[in-house]
Amino acid sequence: MARLGYSTITPETPEINPRHAAFRLEIKESGIHRYGVYALEAIPANRKVIEYTGEKLNRQQTKERQNQHGQLVYMFTLNSYWAIDGARGGSGAEYINHSCDPNLETRILKEHILFMSRREIHAGEELTLDYRFAKDVQKYECRCGSPKCRGTINLLS
């Protein structure tokens, strides 16, 4: 199951909503993909970094939204019925790029999608998450640059 998906349309001015971020973060151009989220201060291991927010959609609404061309869509699957579209009311977490060797992990607690630090993250470092797209859905090339890169955002097995 795809955990996070996106379209290729960019917004006017992406920014972090500090209400949902536990640390100072900024969005700027990324070498991985368009924009990325960067730490403006050191972040200790095992800490909440930011909550993924947006419009909550059921399965039918999610399917309809993903099929609308010309719409910005950043879907994160909450569970088997609900997804969150970060393009509408997002915290800025929707700009966190994929890496095969990420510094963040996802924890879903009481229907809140939290991105937690897997290790210490240094000021200036780009925040990354393993999107873990299913192996049986459309393949997406990975450009994370990690020595552990599997070549695709999709899981291999």
Buried (B, 14 or more C-beta within 10 A) or exposed (E): EBBBBBBEEEBEEBBBBEEBBBBEBBBEEBEBBEBBBBBEEEBEEEEBBBBBBBBBBEEEBBEEBBEEEEEBBBBBBBEEEBBBBBBBEBBBBBBBBBBBBBBBBBEEEEEBBBBBBBEEBEEEEBBBBBBBBEEEEEEBEBBBEEEEEBEBBBBEE
